[in-house]
Amino acid sequence: MRNFNIVKIDSKGRIIVPSHIRGYLGLKEGTELIVANNGNKELRIFPLLTGSSARISITAADTPTSLPKILDTLFKNNVEILMSMSKSIDHGKLLEWTAIADVSGCENIKKVEELLKKTKLLKTVEFDFR
């Protein structure tokens, strides 16, 4: 479905997502959304649908290969990163990475969690399913 609508922002900063788009995306009252600025003065909105989204929190060794190895494992298991943030906690020693991911294409998320835990670079890994 390709569509666009013109909507207005109300006095409290809210927008109304038209009903046909809410229906198409399966959005219901209380559905959480990610609103992201793409850097070009455009917004992207991602729904966090129950059962298909997870917050991933990882602490790992702060090396140049840590994040690529984590991302490779997730990519190979059909975990799609919607948004992420990383920061160095102890430069050169420990980093923290947090992501919101679409896990609907992943056949076995527990297997992914175990694969990540087996990585010697990781200190902790936690999946919080929405």
DSSP file (Angstrom, degrees, kcal/mol; ACC not computed):
  #  RESIDUE AA STRUCTURE BP1 BP2  ACC     N-H-->O    O-->H-N    N-H-->O    O-->H-N    TCO  KAPPA ALPHA  PHI   PSI    X-CA   Y-CA   Z-CA
    1    1 A M              0   0    0      0, 0.0     2,-0.6     0, 0.0    23,-0.0   0.000 360.0 360.0 360.0 113.9    0.0    0.0    0.0
    2    2 A R        +     0   0    0      2,-0.0     2,-0.3     0, 0.0     0, 0.0  -0.946 360.0 138.7-107.2 125.1    1.5    3.3   -1.1
    3    3 A N        -     0   0    0     -2,-0.6     2,-0.3     2,-0.0     0, 0.0  -0.984  31.9-158.8-157.9 159.1   -0.4    6.2    0.1
    4    4 A F        -     0   0    0     -2,-0.3     2,-0.3     2,-0.0    -2,-0.0  -0.991   7.0-174.1-144.3 152.5    0.0    9.7    1.6
    5    5 A N        -     0   0    0     -2,-0.3     2,-0.6     2,-0.0    -2,-0.0  -0.977  25.1-126.0-139.4 150.6   -2.2   11.9    3.6
    6    6 A I        +     0   0    0     -2,-0.3     2,-0.3     2,-0.0    -2,-0.0  -0.898  36.9 175.2 -97.8 123.7   -1.8   15.5    4.8
    7    7 A V        -     0   0    0     -2,-0.6     2,-0.3    11,-0.0    10,-0.1  -0.863  21.5-130.5-125.2 161.0   -2.4   15.7    8.5
    8    8 A K        -     0   0    0     -2,-0.3     2,-0.5     8,-0.1     8,-0.5  -0.822  14.6-125.4-111.6 151.2   -2.1   18.6   11.0
    9    9 A I        -     0   0    0     -2,-0.3     6,-0.2     6,-0.1     2,-0.0  -0.826  31.3-139.3 -90.3 130.2   -0.3   18.8   14.3
   10   10 A D    >   -     0   0    0      4,-2.5     3,-2.3    -2,-0.5    -1,-0.0  -0.205  34.2 -85.8 -83.8-178.6   -2.6   19.9   17.1
   11   11 A S  T 3  S+     0   0    0      1,-0.3    -1,-0.1     2,-0.1    -2,-0.0   0.668 129.5  52.0 -63.8 -16.9   -1.8   22.3   19.9
   12   12 A K  T 3  S-     0   0    0      2,-0.1    -1,-0.3     0, 0.0    -2,-0.0   0.295 121.6-103.9-101.0   8.3   -0.3   19.4   22.0
   13   13 A G  S <  S+     0   0    0     -3,-2.3     2,-0.2     1,-0.3    -2,-0.1   0.588  75.7 138.5  84.2  10.8    2.0   18.2   19.2
   14   14 A R        -     0   0    0      2,-0.0    -4,-2.5     0, 0.0     2,-0.3  -0.577  35.7-160.6 -91.1 151.4   -0.1   15.2   18.3
   15   15 A I        -     0   0    0     -6,-0.2     2,-0.6    -2,-0.2    -6,-0.1  -0.927  16.4-129.7-122.8 154.7   -1.0   13.9   14.8
   16   16 A I        -     0   0    0     -8,-0.5    -8,-0.1    -2,-0.3     3,-0.0  -0.918  13.5-143.7-105.8 124.6   -3.8   11.6   13.8
   17   17 A V        -     0   0    0     -2,-0.6     5,-0.1     1,-0.1   -10,-0.0  -0.774  35.2-108.1 -83.5 122.1   -2.9    8.6   11.7
   18   18 A P    >>  -     0   0    0      0, 0.0     4,-2.3     0, 0.0     3,-0.8  -0.132  23.8-117.9 -54.3 146.8   -5.8    8.1    9.3
   19   19 A S  H 3> S+     0   0    0      1,-0.3     4,-2.7     2,-0.2     5,-0.2   0.831 111.4  55.9 -59.8 -37.1   -7.9    5.1   10.0
   20   20 A H  H 3> S+     0   0    0      1,-0.2     4,-1.8     2,-0.2    -1,-0.3   0.846 110.9  45.6 -67.5 -30.2   -7.2    3.3    6.7
   21   21 A I  H <> S+     0   0    0     -3,-0.8     4,-2.4     2,-0.2     6,-0.2   0.894 111.8  51.3 -75.6 -41.3   -3.4    3.5    7.5
   22   22 A R  H  X>S+     0   0    0     -4,-2.3     5,-2.5     1,-0.2     4,-0.9   0.921 112.9  47.0 -59.0 -43.0   -4.0    2.3   11.1
   23   23 A G  H  <5S+     0   0    0     -4,-2.7     3,-0.4     3,-0.2    -2,-0.2   0.918 111.2  50.2 -64.7 -44.3   -6.0   -0.6    9.8
   24   24 A Y  H  <5S+     0   0    0     -4,-1.8    -1,-0.2     1,-0.2    -2,-0.2   0.884 117.8  39.6 -61.6 -40.1   -3.4   -1.5    7.1
   25   25 A L  H  <5S-     0   0    0     -4,-2.4    -1,-0.2    -5,-0.1    -2,-0.2   0.527 110.1-119.2 -88.8  -6.4   -0.6   -1.5    9.7
   26   26 A G  T  <5 +     0   0    0     -4,-0.9     2,-0.3    -3,-0.4    -3,-0.2   0.801  52.6 166.5  73.6  28.3   -2.6   -3.1   12.5
   27   27 A L      < +     0   0    0     -5,-2.5     2,-0.3    -6,-0.2    -1,-0.2  -0.620   8.1 176.8 -81.3 133.6   -2.2   -0.1   14.8
   28   28 A K    >   -     0   0    0     -2,-0.3     3,-2.5     1,-0.0     2,-0.0  -0.832  44.3 -68.2-127.9 167.1   -4.5    0.0   17.8
   29   29 A E  T 3  S+     0   0    0     -2,-0.3     3,-0.1     1,-0.3    -1,-0.0  -0.347 124.3  24.0 -55.5 131.4   -4.8    2.3   20.8
   30   30 A G  T 3  S+     0   0    0      1,-0.3    -1,-0.3    -3,-0.0     2,-0.2   0.289  83.4 144.4  92.8  -9.5   -1.7    2.0   22.9
   31   31 A T    <   -     0   0    0     -3,-2.5    -1,-0.3     1,-0.1     2,-0.2  -0.443  48.5-129.1 -61.9 130.6    0.5    0.7   20.1
   32   32 A E  E     -A   48   0A   0     16,-0.6    16,-3.1    -2,-0.2     2,-0.3  -0.599  25.0-164.2 -83.0 144.6    4.0    2.2   20.6
   33   33 A L  E     -A   47   0A   0     -2,-0.2     2,-0.5    14,-0.2    12,-0.0  -0.954  17.2-137.4-127.7 146.3    5.7    3.9   17.7
   34   34 A I  E     -A   46   0A   0     12,-3.1    12,-2.5    -2,-0.3     2,-0.6  -0.915  17.6-163.7 -97.0 128.3    9.3    5.0   17.0
   35   35 A V  E     -A   45   0A   0     -2,-0.5     2,-0.4    10,-0.2    10,-0.2  -0.965  15.4-178.0-113.0 116.3    9.5    8.4   15.5
   36   36 A A  E     -A   44   0A   0      8,-2.9     8,-2.6    -2,-0.6     2,-0.5  -0.930  25.7-138.7-122.5 138.7   12.9    9.0   13.9
   37   37 A N  E     -A   43   0A   0     -2,-0.4     6,-0.2     6,-0.2    -2,-0.0  -0.830  10.5-157.7 -90.7 124.7   14.4   12.0   12.2
   38   38 A N        -     0   0    0      4,-2.1    -1,-0.1    -2,-0.5     5,-0.1   0.406  43.8-106.5 -87.2   5.2   16.4   10.9    9.1
   39   39 A G  S    S+     0   0    0      3,-0.3     4,-0.1     1,-0.0    -1,-0.1   0.382 106.7  85.5  89.4  -4.8   18.6   14.0    9.1
   40   40 A N  S    S-     0   0    0      2,-0.3     3,-0.1     0, 0.0    -1,-0.0  -0.043 115.0 -93.8-116.2  29.5   16.8   15.5    6.0
   41   41 A K  S    S+     0   0    0      1,-0.3     2,-0.3     0, 0.0    -4,-0.0   0.846  93.6 119.0  58.9  35.5   14.0   17.2    7.9
   42   42 A E        -     0   0    0      2,-0.0    -4,-2.1     0, 0.0     2,-0.4  -0.955  54.7-141.8-126.8 148.2   11.8   14.1    7.4
   43   43 A L  E     -A   37   0A   0     -2,-0.3     2,-0.4    -6,-0.2    -6,-0.2  -0.871   7.1-160.8-109.7 144.5   10.3   11.8   10.0
   44   44 A R  E     -A   36   0A   0     -8,-2.6    -8,-2.9    -2,-0.4     2,-0.5  -0.976   7.9-156.0-119.6 139.5    9.9    8.0    9.8
   45   45 A I  E     -A   35   0A   0     -2,-0.4   -10,-0.2   -10,-0.2    -2,-0.0  -0.969   8.9-173.7-120.8 125.6    7.4    6.3   11.9
   46   46 A F  E     -A   34   0A   0    -12,-2.5   -12,-3.1    -2,-0.5     2,-0.3  -0.971  18.6-136.4-118.7 125.1    7.8    2.6   12.8
   47   47 A P  E     -A   33   0A   0      0, 0.0     2,-0.9     0, 0.0   -14,-0.2  -0.598   5.9-144.4 -78.3 141.4    5.2    0.7   14.8
   48   48 A L  E     -A   32   0A   0    -16,-3.1   -16,-0.6    -2,-0.3     2,-0.3  -0.808  26.1-161.9-101.7  89.1    6.3   -1.6   17.5
   49   49 A L    >>  -     0   0    0     -2,-0.9     3,-2.3     1,-0.1     4,-0.7  -0.532  26.3 -99.9 -79.9 136.3    3.8   -4.4   17.1
   50   50 A T  T 34 S+     0   0    0      1,-0.3    -1,-0.1    -2,-0.3    79,-0.0  -0.265 107.0  13.7 -54.8 129.4    3.2   -6.8   20.0
   51   51 A G  T 34 S+     0   0    0      2,-0.3    -1,-0.3    -3,-0.1    -2,-0.1   0.290 120.3  66.7  88.3 -10.6    5.1  -10.0   19.4
   52   52 A S  T <4 S+     0   0    0     -3,-2.3    51,-2.7    78,-0.1    52,-0.8   0.422  88.7  68.8-121.2   0.2    7.3   -8.7   16.6
   53   53 A S  E  <  +B  102   0B   0     -4,-0.7    77,-2.4    49,-0.2     2,-0.3  -0.895  52.2 178.2-122.6 150.4    9.5   -6.2   18.3
   54   54 A A  E     -BC 101 129B   0     47,-2.0    47,-2.8    -2,-0.3     2,-0.6  -0.997  26.0-135.2-146.8 148.3   12.2   -6.4   20.9
   55   55 A R  E     -BC 100 128B   0     73,-2.6    73,-2.6    -2,-0.3     2,-0.5  -0.924  25.9-158.3 -99.4 125.7   14.6   -4.1   22.7
   56   56 A I  E     -BC  99 127B   0     43,-3.0    43,-2.4    -2,-0.6     2,-0.5  -0.922   9.2-173.6-109.8 125.9   18.1   -5.6   22.7
   57   57 A S  E     +BC  98 126B   0     69,-2.6    69,-2.2    -2,-0.5     2,-0.4  -0.981  10.4 172.5-121.6 126.1   20.6   -4.5   25.3
   58   58 A I  E     -BC  97 125B   0     39,-2.8    39,-2.9    -2,-0.5     2,-0.4  -0.990  21.9-164.7-135.2 138.6   24.2   -5.6   25.1
   59   59 A T  E     +BC  96 124B   0     65,-1.9    64,-3.2    -2,-0.4    65,-1.7  -0.985  30.5 158.5-115.2 137.9   27.4   -4.8   26.9
   60   60 A A  E     -BC  95 122B   0     35,-2.0    35,-2.9    -2,-0.4    62,-0.2  -0.919  47.8 -67.9-149.4 169.3   30.5   -6.0   25.0
   61   61 A A  E     -B   94   0B   0     60,-2.8     2,-1.7    -2,-0.3    33,-0.3  -0.437  51.0-121.2 -61.3 136.2   34.3   -5.5   24.7
   62   62 A D        +     0   0    0     31,-0.8    32,-0.1    28,-0.2    -1,-0.1  -0.591  64.0 132.1 -86.0  80.3   34.9   -2.1   23.1
   63   63 A T  S >> S-     0   0    0     -2,-1.7     3,-1.0    30,-0.1     4,-0.5  -0.859  71.0-108.7-125.4 162.2   36.8   -3.3   20.0
   64   64 A P  T 34 S+     0   0    0      0, 0.0    -2,-0.0     0, 0.0    -1,-0.0   0.707 118.0  47.2 -63.0 -18.5   36.5   -2.4   16.3
   65   65 A T  T 3> S+     0   0    0      2,-0.1     4,-2.0     1,-0.1     5,-0.2   0.548  88.2  85.8-100.9  -7.9   35.0   -5.8   15.6
   66   66 A S  H <> S+     0   0    0     -3,-1.0     4,-2.1     1,-0.2     5,-0.2   0.969  93.4  39.1 -60.2 -59.8   32.5   -6.1   18.4
   67   67 A L  H  X S+     0   0    0     -4,-0.5     4,-3.0     1,-0.2     5,-0.3   0.903 113.9  54.2 -63.0 -42.7   29.5   -4.4   16.8
   68   68 A P  H  > S+     0   0    0      0, 0.0     4,-2.3     0, 0.0    -1,-0.2   0.901 110.0  48.4 -58.1 -38.2   30.1   -5.9   13.3
   69   69 A K  H  X S+     0   0    0     -4,-2.0     4,-1.9     2,-0.2    -2,-0.2   0.905 113.0  47.5 -67.5 -40.4   30.1   -9.4   14.8
   70   70 A I  H  X S+     0   0    0     -4,-2.1     4,-2.2    -5,-0.2    -1,-0.2   0.950 114.3  46.4 -62.4 -49.7   26.8   -8.7   16.7
   71   71 A L  H  X S+     0   0    0     -4,-3.0     4,-3.0     1,-0.2     5,-0.2   0.868 109.6  54.5 -63.2 -37.5   25.2   -7.2   13.7
   72   72 A D  H  X S+     0   0    0     -4,-2.3     4,-2.5    -5,-0.3    -1,-0.2   0.918 108.6  48.7 -62.2 -43.9   26.3  -10.0   11.5
   73   73 A T  H  X S+     0   0    0     -4,-1.9     4,-0.7     2,-0.2    -2,-0.2   0.923 114.5  45.4 -61.8 -44.8   24.7  -12.6   13.8
   74   74 A L  H ><>S+     0   0    0     -4,-2.2     5,-2.4     1,-0.2     3,-0.9   0.933 113.2  49.7 -65.2 -45.9   21.4  -10.6   13.9
   75   75 A F  H ><5S+     0   0    0     -4,-3.0     3,-1.8     1,-0.2    -2,-0.2   0.914 107.2  53.9 -59.7 -45.3   21.4  -10.1   10.1
   76   76 A K  H 3<5S+     0   0    0     -4,-2.5    -1,-0.2     1,-0.3    -2,-0.2   0.693 110.6  48.5 -64.4 -17.8   22.0  -13.8    9.4
   77   77 A N  T <<5S-     0   0    0     -3,-0.9    -1,-0.3    -4,-0.7    31,-0.2   0.085 119.2-107.0-111.7  21.7   19.0  -14.7   11.6
   78   78 A N  T < 5 +     0   0    0     -3,-1.8     2,-0.7     1,-0.2    27,-0.5   0.813  66.4 149.2  60.6  35.8   16.6  -12.2   10.1
   79   79 A V      < -     0   0    0     -5,-2.4     2,-0.6    26,-0.1    -1,-0.2  -0.909  34.9-152.3 -97.8 117.7   16.5   -9.7   12.9
   80   80 A E  E     -D  102   0B   0     22,-2.4    22,-3.1    -2,-0.7     2,-0.5  -0.815   6.2-139.6 -97.9 119.6   16.0   -6.2   11.4
   81   81 A I  E     +D  101   0B   0     -2,-0.6    20,-0.2    20,-0.2     3,-0.1  -0.652  22.2 177.1 -78.7 122.5   17.4   -3.3   13.4
   82   82 A L  E    S-     0   0B   0     18,-2.8     2,-0.3    -2,-0.5    19,-0.2   0.796  70.2  -7.7 -91.9 -35.4   15.0   -0.4   13.3
   83   83 A M  E     +D  100   0B   0     17,-1.6    17,-2.8     2,-0.0    -1,-0.4  -0.970  67.5 177.6-160.1 143.3   17.0    1.9   15.6
   84   84 A S  E     -D   99   0B   0     -2,-0.3     2,-0.3    15,-0.2    15,-0.2  -0.987  11.8-165.5-150.4 161.9   20.1    1.6   17.7
   85   85 A M  E     -D   98   0B   0     13,-2.6    13,-2.7    -2,-0.3     2,-0.3  -0.990   8.9-172.9-146.2 137.0   22.5    3.6   19.9
   86   86 A S  E     +D   97   0B   0     -2,-0.3     2,-0.3    11,-0.2    11,-0.2  -0.963   4.6 175.7-131.2 152.1   26.0    2.7   21.1
   87   87 A K  E     -D   96   0B   0      9,-2.3     9,-3.0    -2,-0.3     2,-0.5  -0.992  33.1-114.4-151.8 150.1   28.3    4.3   23.6
   88   88 A S  E     -D   95   0B   0     -2,-0.3     7,-0.3     7,-0.2     3,-0.2  -0.744  25.2-178.6 -84.8 124.9   31.7    3.6   25.1
   89   89 A I  E    S+     0   0B   0      5,-2.3     2,-0.4    -2,-0.5     6,-0.2   0.866  85.5  12.1 -88.3 -44.5   31.4    3.0   28.9
   90   90 A D  E >> S-D   94   0B   0      4,-2.1     3,-3.2     0, 0.0     4,-2.3  -0.872  99.2-116.2-134.9  98.7   35.1    2.4   29.4
   91   91 A H  T 34 S+     0   0    0     -2,-0.4     4,-0.1     1,-0.3    -3,-0.0  -0.007  95.6   2.8 -46.4 124.8   37.0    3.5   26.3
   92   92 A G  T 34 S+     0   0    0      1,-0.1    -1,-0.3     2,-0.1     3,-0.1   0.370 133.8  56.4  81.5  -5.1   38.8    0.6   24.7
   93   93 A K  T <4 S+     0   0    0     -3,-3.2   -31,-0.8     1,-0.3     2,-0.4   0.721 106.6  16.7-122.4 -47.7   37.3   -1.9   27.3
   94   94 A L  E  <  -BD  61  90B   0     -4,-2.3    -5,-2.3   -33,-0.3    -4,-2.1  -0.994  53.8-177.8-142.4 133.7   33.5   -1.8   27.5
   95   95 A L  E     -BD  60  88B   0    -35,-2.9   -35,-2.0    -2,-0.4     2,-0.4  -0.888  16.1-143.5-125.1 159.6   30.7   -0.6   25.2
   96   96 A E  E     -BD  59  87B   0     -9,-3.0    -9,-2.3    -2,-0.3     2,-0.4  -0.989  16.4-175.2-122.9 131.7   26.9   -0.5   25.6
   97   97 A W  E     -BD  58  86B   0    -39,-2.9   -39,-2.8    -2,-0.4     2,-0.4  -0.995   1.8-177.9-130.1 129.2   24.6   -1.1   22.6
   98   98 A T  E     +BD  57  85B   0    -13,-2.7   -13,-2.6    -2,-0.4     2,-0.3  -0.984   8.3 174.0-127.2 138.0   20.9   -0.8   22.6
   99   99 A A  E     -BD  56  84B   0    -43,-2.4   -43,-3.0    -2,-0.4     2,-0.5  -0.981  30.1-140.4-142.1 152.5   18.6   -1.5   19.7
  100  100 A I  E     -BD  55  83B   0    -17,-2.8   -18,-2.8    -2,-0.3   -17,-1.6  -0.972  38.1-175.8-106.5 128.4   14.9   -1.7   18.8
  101  101 A A  E     -BD  54  81B   0    -47,-2.8   -47,-2.0    -2,-0.5     2,-0.7  -0.927  33.8-128.9-132.3 150.0   14.5   -4.6   16.4
  102  102 A D  E     +BD  53  80B   0    -22,-3.1   -22,-2.4    -2,-0.3     3,-0.3  -0.884  28.3 174.7 -91.3 115.9   11.8   -6.3   14.3
  103  103 A V    >   +     0   0    0    -51,-2.7     3,-1.4    -2,-0.7   -50,-0.2   0.244  47.2 106.4-106.7  11.4   12.1   -9.9   15.1
  104  104 A S  T 3  S+     0   0    0    -52,-0.8    -1,-0.2     1,-0.3   -25,-0.1   0.777  80.5  50.2 -64.8 -26.6    9.1  -11.1   13.1
  105  105 A G  T 3  S+     0   0    0    -27,-0.5     2,-0.5    -3,-0.3    -1,-0.3   0.509  88.2 100.8 -88.3  -4.4   11.3  -12.7   10.5
  106  106 A C    <   -     0   0    0     -3,-1.4     3,-0.3   -28,-0.2   -28,-0.1  -0.701  56.5-161.2 -86.7 125.9   13.4  -14.6   13.0
  107  107 A E  S    S+     0   0    0     -2,-0.5     2,-0.3     1,-0.3    -1,-0.1   0.844  83.5  16.9 -74.3 -34.3   12.5  -18.3   13.3
  108  108 A N     >  +     0   0    0    -31,-0.2     4,-1.5     1,-0.1     3,-0.4  -0.728  58.4 176.2-146.1  89.6   14.2  -18.9   16.7
  109  109 A I  H  > S+     0   0    0     -3,-0.3     4,-2.4    -2,-0.3     5,-0.1   0.805  84.3  60.0 -66.7 -29.3   15.1  -15.8   18.7
  110  110 A K  H  > S+     0   0    0      2,-0.2     4,-2.2     1,-0.2    -1,-0.2   0.877 103.2  52.5 -64.9 -36.5   16.3  -18.0   21.6
  111  111 A K  H  > S+     0   0    0     -3,-0.4     4,-2.6     2,-0.2    -2,-0.2   0.906 109.1  49.7 -63.2 -41.7   18.9  -19.5   19.3
  112  112 A V  H  X S+     0   0    0     -4,-1.5     4,-2.5     2,-0.2    -2,-0.2   0.920 109.5  51.1 -62.9 -44.2   20.0  -16.0   18.3
  113  113 A E  H  X S+     0   0    0     -4,-2.4     4,-2.2     1,-0.2    -1,-0.2   0.908 111.9  47.2 -60.1 -42.4   20.3  -15.0   22.0
  114  114 A E  H  X S+     0   0    0     -4,-2.2     4,-1.7     2,-0.2    -2,-0.2   0.896 110.2  52.4 -66.8 -40.8   22.4  -18.2   22.6
  115  115 A L  H  X S+     0   0    0     -4,-2.6     4,-0.6     1,-0.2    -2,-0.2   0.911 111.4  47.4 -60.5 -41.9   24.7  -17.5   19.6
  116  116 A L  H >< S+     0   0    0     -4,-2.5     3,-0.9     1,-0.2     6,-0.3   0.901 109.4  53.0 -66.4 -40.3   25.3  -13.9   20.9
  117  117 A K  H 3< S+     0   0    0     -4,-2.2    -1,-0.2     1,-0.2    -2,-0.2   0.818 102.9  58.9 -64.5 -30.2   26.0  -15.2   24.4
  118  118 A K  H 3< S+     0   0    0     -4,-1.7     2,-0.3    -5,-0.1    -1,-0.2   0.697  81.2 102.9 -72.3 -18.7   28.6  -17.6   22.9
  119  119 A T  S X< S-     0   0    0     -3,-0.9     3,-1.3    -4,-0.6    -3,-0.0  -0.511  70.2-145.6 -66.6 124.1   30.5  -14.7   21.5
  120  120 A K  T 3  S+     0   0    0     -2,-0.3    -1,-0.2     1,-0.3    -3,-0.0   0.666  94.2  65.7 -67.9 -15.6   33.5  -14.1   23.7
  121  121 A L  T 3  S+     0   0    0    -61,-0.1   -60,-2.8   -55,-0.1     2,-0.3   0.744  85.3  89.1 -76.7 -23.6   33.3  -10.4   23.2
  122  122 A L  E <   +C   60   0B   0     -3,-1.3   -62,-0.3    -6,-0.3     3,-0.1  -0.549  44.7 178.4 -83.8 138.3   29.9  -10.1   24.9
  123  123 A K  E    S+     0   0B   0    -64,-3.2     2,-0.3     1,-0.4   -63,-0.2   0.807  75.4   0.2 -97.1 -46.9   29.5   -9.5   28.6
  124  124 A T  E     -C   59   0B   0    -65,-1.7   -65,-1.9     2,-0.0    -1,-0.4  -0.986  57.3-172.8-141.9 152.0   25.7   -9.3   28.8
  125  125 A V  E     +C   58   0B   0     -2,-0.3     2,-0.4   -67,-0.2   -67,-0.2  -0.980   9.2 178.3-144.0 133.7   22.8   -9.7   26.3
  126  126 A E  E     -C   57   0B   0    -69,-2.2   -69,-2.6    -2,-0.3     2,-0.5  -0.995  13.8-159.9-140.9 131.6   19.2   -9.1   27.1
  127  127 A F  E     -C   56   0B   0     -2,-0.4     2,-0.6   -71,-0.2   -71,-0.2  -0.950   4.7-169.1-109.2 126.5   16.1   -9.3   24.9
  128  128 A D  E     -C   55   0B   0    -73,-2.6   -73,-2.6    -2,-0.5     2,-0.3  -0.936  16.3-150.0-115.3 106.0   13.0   -7.4   26.1
  129  129 A F  E      C   54   0B   0     -2,-0.6   -75,-0.2   -75,-0.2   -79,-0.1  -0.557 360.0 360.0 -83.3 139.8   10.0   -8.5   24.0
  130  130 A R              0   0    0    -77,-2.4   -76,-0.1    -2,-0.3    -1,-0.1   0.390 360.0 360.0 -98.0 360.0    7.2   -6.0   23.4
